[in-house]
Amino acid sequence: MAEPAAGLGAWRRALEEEGRAVYPGRIADAVAHPERYTDPDRFPRLAALVSGAVLVRGDLAPETTRELLGLAFDVVLTVGTSSRFREHEDFGRGVLALIDAVEEAGAPVSGLLLSAARFHALFANGDRFRRDLIVRAVAVSRDSDERVAALLTMSRSRTDVSDYEGARAALDECAGLMETPGGARWVAEYEHSLGLTYYYADPPRAAHHFERSVALGRDRAAADAAVRHAVASSLHFLGRHAAERGEHGRALRLYTEGEALSDGRLTAQGFFHQRVAEILVAHGTTREARYHLTRSQQTFEQAAQRSSALALLGGTWAEFYLRTGDGGRALRVVSDAVELSRREEGGARIELVLQAKRLRVLIRLRRPAAAAALLCRAARLYLRTEVERRPLPALRQTLVVARQAVRMLRPSSGTAAARPLDCPCGAAH
């Protein structure tokens, strides 16, 4: 058994020597020509360079490694990956090894850790590993700008798991840091993040913060990608607020305005199509609704999205099948979406939304026993995840959720009573 082991060791040494000879030049060429990676089909080559960089990381200058990581994160989050690419876990391990190497060399890594957290959110938006990456980004931040960026991301990650008090605690620290010179550039993102913490318990207060985000950030959006993303996302949530108040035409216009400002991240594009489809399923034409559902599905797949975004899309597909008369398929799709949401740590809020959609399907299919059992499970889940941890805020949130549930369960009038809404997005559908 000794000889094969020795042979394997020699093979590895030969591979490392070959890597040291070719990878530094290939990596330097890639970061010098990022335009070559605007096609998702070229992402596997970029992922191979990341693996090669791990092999020769001791021979790379920290700045070169940082540039490679910046390119890799930019491509995977905004361009996406080839449908043939399946090595996302290997890619994730590779970028973390390179971040460790950059940190060991004494270079800043807080921003890279936040990008790694965004990548990990594609697969598990609410799990502990993503939160640990953000906590580490806060801990290693070197100046007020880095710390504010990390704290804002921490706030949003805590909101994702319904930890609203923890989210606002992170924002409290941000408020003090933003008083330093240059802190004004974070105001739009701060107001947006603050609005998210109130969205499910106090929608009017949340809308006030989203409106402030838009007002304070609109003039700076063209010159600052972070501000542009905050304004676009605030417009998106103002659209959701309008939709929940029955202002569906206004909601579509706000979604479209926000998408025009978006920074091109695939997940944000997927949510745009999903939210537009949500309105069109009930108040538009099935042709336009199917177009946006299909675009959302394609975009999430290109982004390798596997977390709550895909689960929410399943709920909208269920509404579509319900409208088109395929109740059996609607039930299968929403049941699969519920199972997907359960695999997400801290995903109880998403499951509650999907269970409401599932209840509507069961009522339409005239299955009262199944509907009653579902109501009992949803009540237990809500009490355990929302009320027990935050009894006072949960009372107000319960009223909000109840009003939303009544609207969701109310039989849809379809499009017979009024002219269907036209989608303002400008696509040919």
PyMOL commands that set and color helices and strands:
alter all, ss='L'
color gray80, all
select helices_A, chain A and resi 2-32+34-37+40-55+57-59+62-78+88-104+110-121+128-139+144-160+164-177+183-198+203-220+225-244+248-261+266-283+286-302+308-323+327-342+348-364+368-387+391-409
alter helices_A, ss='H'
color red, helices_A
deselect
rebuild
show_as cartoon
